[in-house]
Amino acid sequence: MQARELEYMKLQYEILNDRLEDMELLLTDMEHRDNDLYRVMFEAEPVPSQVRRSGFSDADRYAGLYGYVNSAQVVSAARKLDVIASQLYNQSVSYDSLFVMARNKSVMLAHIPAIIPLKETEIKYISSFFGYRPDPIYKVAKFHSGIDFSAALGTETFASGDGVVCDVEKNDWGYGNMVTIDHGFGYKTRYAHLQKAAVRKGQKVKRGQRVGYIGNSGKTTGVHLHYEVLKNDVQVDPINFFYNDLTPDQYEQILQQSTLPTQTMD
């Protein structure tokens, strides 16, 4: 009778271990979707595996379960259950942070640069794109860290996202008169070679708000706006941030134009 009960208990522990393994697989899938889908959507860093496994240690935790015929099955089930409980807690913490990110998503979308910084009707043409281009002064290929929009002197230029003006510069060389906006979430934009600024340092601005007037201040061969987008203080191609203004066909057209050899104006 006792032997039969022990066999029955052993069978139940084996079934329990199988179910716990299924739960571990399900939880691992949740973690992958958390890191590779949800956090990518919100441009958040993935949660490292060591953090997800933190808060659990089995040192001497199961000492009282050894010394019995079925100790291996009992300890295995107890360990899996504790690991799952720890992972579930850490996953819950991660979902709490994702909830906050989702709630702030609309704020983030308003701040990320997403429009061309001039009225389309005011743009004569795009004189130079992002990447290596011939320098008009030194006549050698140099990295051009933004996009040059050719327009009439005094044309208004607008903030491409909500943010705070973090710098207003006046120079006779380099970028000339320039406005820099900190949009938060790791993004900044620069509006260079201005005739003059229309904002002051520390001022809050909204997407579409006038920030300056196009000029030819600094190192330049003509009137234009040099526009930059920075992510974590590294210049990235502004062409990828015009999605609010362009249709898919227009975006494809401007991408093709960006591959043509053009000389910069600064």
Secondary structure as a PSIPRED ss2 file (coil, helix, strand):
# PSIPRED VFORMAT (PSIPRED V4.0)

   1 M C   1.000  0.000  0.000
   2 Q H   0.000  1.000  0.000
   3 A H   0.000  1.000  0.000
   4 R H   0.000  1.000  0.000
   5 E H   0.000  1.000  0.000
   6 L H   0.000  1.000  0.000
   7 E H   0.000  1.000  0.000
   8 Y H   0.000  1.000  0.000
   9 M H   0.000  1.000  0.000
  10 K H   0.000  1.000  0.000
  11 L H   0.000  1.000  0.000
  12 Q H   0.000  1.000  0.000
  13 Y H   0.000  1.000  0.000
  14 E H   0.000  1.000  0.000
  15 I H   0.000  1.000  0.000
  16 L H   0.000  1.000  0.000
  17 N H   0.000  1.000  0.000
  18 D H   0.000  1.000  0.000
  19 R H   0.000  1.000  0.000
  20 L H   0.000  1.000  0.000
  21 E H   0.000  1.000  0.000
  22 D H   0.000  1.000  0.000
  23 M H   0.000  1.000  0.000
  24 E H   0.000  1.000  0.000
  25 L H   0.000  1.000  0.000
  26 L H   0.000  1.000  0.000
  27 L H   0.000  1.000  0.000
  28 T H   0.000  1.000  0.000
  29 D H   0.000  1.000  0.000
  30 M H   0.000  1.000  0.000
  31 E H   0.000  1.000  0.000
  32 H H   0.000  1.000  0.000
  33 R H   0.000  1.000  0.000
  34 D H   0.000  1.000  0.000
  35 N H   0.000  1.000  0.000
  36 D H   0.000  1.000  0.000
  37 L H   0.000  1.000  0.000
  38 Y H   0.000  1.000  0.000
  39 R H   0.000  1.000  0.000
  40 V H   0.000  1.000  0.000
  41 M H   0.000  1.000  0.000
  42 F C   1.000  0.000  0.000
  43 E C   1.000  0.000  0.000
  44 A C   1.000  0.000  0.000
  45 E C   1.000  0.000  0.000
  46 P C   1.000  0.000  0.000
  47 V C   1.000  0.000  0.000
  48 P C   1.000  0.000  0.000
  49 S H   0.000  1.000  0.000
  50 Q H   0.000  1.000  0.000
  51 V H   0.000  1.000  0.000
  52 R H   0.000  1.000  0.000
  53 R C   1.000  0.000  0.000
  54 S C   1.000  0.000  0.000
  55 G C   1.000  0.000  0.000
  56 F C   1.000  0.000  0.000
  57 S C   1.000  0.000  0.000
  58 D C   1.000  0.000  0.000
  59 A C   1.000  0.000  0.000
  60 D C   1.000  0.000  0.000
  61 R C   1.000  0.000  0.000
  62 Y C   1.000  0.000  0.000
  63 A H   0.000  1.000  0.000
  64 G H   0.000  1.000  0.000
  65 L H   0.000  1.000  0.000
  66 Y C   1.000  0.000  0.000
  67 G C   1.000  0.000  0.000
  68 Y C   1.000  0.000  0.000
  69 V C   1.000  0.000  0.000
  70 N C   1.000  0.000  0.000
  71 S H   0.000  1.000  0.000
  72 A H   0.000  1.000  0.000
  73 Q H   0.000  1.000  0.000
  74 V H   0.000  1.000  0.000
  75 V H   0.000  1.000  0.000
  76 S H   0.000  1.000  0.000
  77 A H   0.000  1.000  0.000
  78 A H   0.000  1.000  0.000
  79 R H   0.000  1.000  0.000
  80 K H   0.000  1.000  0.000
  81 L H   0.000  1.000  0.000
  82 D H   0.000  1.000  0.000
  83 V H   0.000  1.000  0.000
  84 I H   0.000  1.000  0.000
  85 A H   0.000  1.000  0.000
  86 S H   0.000  1.000  0.000
  87 Q H   0.000  1.000  0.000
  88 L H   0.000  1.000  0.000
  89 Y H   0.000  1.000  0.000
  90 N H   0.000  1.000  0.000
  91 Q H   0.000  1.000  0.000
  92 S H   0.000  1.000  0.000
  93 V H   0.000  1.000  0.000
  94 S H   0.000  1.000  0.000
  95 Y H   0.000  1.000  0.000
  96 D H   0.000  1.000  0.000
  97 S H   0.000  1.000  0.000
  98 L H   0.000  1.000  0.000
  99 F H   0.000  1.000  0.000
 100 V H   0.000  1.000  0.000
 101 M H   0.000  1.000  0.000
 102 A H   0.000  1.000  0.000
 103 R H   0.000  1.000  0.000
 104 N C   1.000  0.000  0.000
 105 K H   0.000  1.000  0.000
 106 S H   0.000  1.000  0.000
 107 V H   0.000  1.000  0.000
 108 M H   0.000  1.000  0.000
 109 L H   0.000  1.000  0.000
 110 A H   0.000  1.000  0.000
 111 H H   0.000  1.000  0.000
 112 I C   1.000  0.000  0.000
 113 P C   1.000  0.000  0.000
 114 A C   1.000  0.000  0.000
 115 I C   1.000  0.000  0.000
 116 I C   1.000  0.000  0.000
 117 P C   1.000  0.000  0.000
 118 L C   1.000  0.000  0.000
 119 K C   1.000  0.000  0.000
 120 E H   0.000  1.000  0.000
 121 T H   0.000  1.000  0.000
 122 E H   0.000  1.000  0.000
 123 I C   1.000  0.000  0.000
 124 K C   1.000  0.000  0.000
 125 Y E   0.000  0.000  1.000
 126 I E   0.000  0.000  1.000
 127 S E   0.000  0.000  1.000
 128 S E   0.000  0.000  1.000
 129 F C   1.000  0.000  0.000
 130 F C   1.000  0.000  0.000
 131 G E   0.000  0.000  1.000
 132 Y E   0.000  0.000  1.000
 133 R E   0.000  0.000  1.000
 134 P E   0.000  0.000  1.000
 135 D C   1.000  0.000  0.000
 136 P C   1.000  0.000  0.000
 137 I C   1.000  0.000  0.000
 138 Y C   1.000  0.000  0.000
 139 K C   1.000  0.000  0.000
 140 V C   1.000  0.000  0.000
 141 A E   0.000  0.000  1.000
 142 K E   0.000  0.000  1.000
 143 F E   0.000  0.000  1.000
 144 H E   0.000  0.000  1.000
 145 S C   1.000  0.000  0.000
 146 G C   1.000  0.000  0.000
 147 I E   0.000  0.000  1.000
 148 D E   0.000  0.000  1.000
 149 F E   0.000  0.000  1.000
 150 S E   0.000  0.000  1.000
 151 A C   1.000  0.000  0.000
 152 A C   1.000  0.000  0.000
 153 L C   1.000  0.000  0.000
 154 G C   1.000  0.000  0.000
 155 T C   1.000  0.000  0.000
 156 E E   0.000  0.000  1.000
 157 T E   0.000  0.000  1.000
 158 F E   0.000  0.000  1.000
 159 A C   1.000  0.000  0.000
 160 S C   1.000  0.000  0.000
 161 G C   1.000  0.000  0.000
 162 D C   1.000  0.000  0.000
 163 G E   0.000  0.000  1.000
 164 V E   0.000  0.000  1.000
 165 V E   0.000  0.000  1.000
 166 C E   0.000  0.000  1.000
 167 D E   0.000  0.000  1.000
 168 V E   0.000  0.000  1.000
 169 E E   0.000  0.000  1.000
 170 K C   1.000  0.000  0.000
 171 N C   1.000  0.000  0.000
 172 D C   1.000  0.000  0.000
 173 W C   1.000  0.000  0.000
 174 G C   1.000  0.000  0.000
 175 Y C   1.000  0.000  0.000
 176 G C   1.000  0.000  0.000
 177 N E   0.000  0.000  1.000
 178 M E   0.000  0.000  1.000
 179 V E   0.000  0.000  1.000
 180 T E   0.000  0.000  1.000
 181 I E   0.000  0.000  1.000
 182 D E   0.000  0.000  1.000
 183 H E   0.000  0.000  1.000
 184 G E   0.000  0.000  1.000
 185 F C   1.000  0.000  0.000
 186 G C   1.000  0.000  0.000
 187 Y E   0.000  0.000  1.000
 188 K E   0.000  0.000  1.000
 189 T E   0.000  0.000  1.000
 190 R E   0.000  0.000  1.000
 191 Y E   0.000  0.000  1.000
 192 A E   0.000  0.000  1.000
 193 H E   0.000  0.000  1.000
 194 L E   0.000  0.000  1.000
 195 Q E   0.000  0.000  1.000
 196 K E   0.000  0.000  1.000
 197 A E   0.000  0.000  1.000
 198 A C   1.000  0.000  0.000
 199 V C   1.000  0.000  0.000
 200 R C   1.000  0.000  0.000
 201 K C   1.000  0.000  0.000
 202 G C   1.000  0.000  0.000
 203 Q C   1.000  0.000  0.000
 204 K E   0.000  0.000  1.000
 205 V E   0.000  0.000  1.000
 206 K C   1.000  0.000  0.000
 207 R C   1.000  0.000  0.000
 208 G C   1.000  0.000  0.000
 209 Q C   1.000  0.000  0.000
 210 R E   0.000  0.000  1.000
 211 V E   0.000  0.000  1.000
 212 G E   0.000  0.000  1.000
 213 Y E   0.000  0.000  1.000
 214 I E   0.000  0.000  1.000
 215 G E   0.000  0.000  1.000
 216 N C   1.000  0.000  0.000
 217 S C   1.000  0.000  0.000
 218 G C   1.000  0.000  0.000
 219 K C   1.000  0.000  0.000
 220 T C   1.000  0.000  0.000
 221 T C   1.000  0.000  0.000
 222 G C   1.000  0.000  0.000
 223 V C   1.000  0.000  0.000
 224 H E   0.000  0.000  1.000
 225 L E   0.000  0.000  1.000
 226 H E   0.000  0.000  1.000
 227 Y E   0.000  0.000  1.000
 228 E E   0.000  0.000  1.000
 229 V E   0.000  0.000  1.000
 230 L E   0.000  0.000  1.000
 231 K E   0.000  0.000  1.000
 232 N C   1.000  0.000  0.000
 233 D C   1.000  0.000  0.000
 234 V E   0.000  0.000  1.000
 235 Q E   0.000  0.000  1.000
 236 V E   0.000  0.000  1.000
 237 D C   1.000  0.000  0.000
 238 P H   0.000  1.000  0.000
 239 I H   0.000  1.000  0.000
 240 N H   0.000  1.000  0.000
 241 F H   0.000  1.000  0.000
 242 F C   1.000  0.000  0.000
 243 Y C   1.000  0.000  0.000
 244 N C   1.000  0.000  0.000
 245 D C   1.000  0.000  0.000
 246 L C   1.000  0.000  0.000
 247 T C   1.000  0.000  0.000
 248 P H   0.000  1.000  0.000
 249 D H   0.000  1.000  0.000
 250 Q H   0.000  1.000  0.000
 251 Y H   0.000  1.000  0.000
 252 E H   0.000  1.000  0.000
 253 Q H   0.000  1.000  0.000
 254 I H   0.000  1.000  0.000
 255 L H   0.000  1.000  0.000
 256 Q H   0.000  1.000  0.000
 257 Q H   0.000  1.000  0.000
 258 S H   0.000  1.000  0.000
 259 T C   1.000  0.000  0.000
 260 L C   1.000  0.000  0.000
 261 P C   1.000  0.000  0.000
 262 T C   1.000  0.000  0.000
 263 Q C   1.000  0.000  0.000
 264 T C   1.000  0.000  0.000
 265 M C   1.000  0.000  0.000
 266 D C   1.000  0.000  0.000
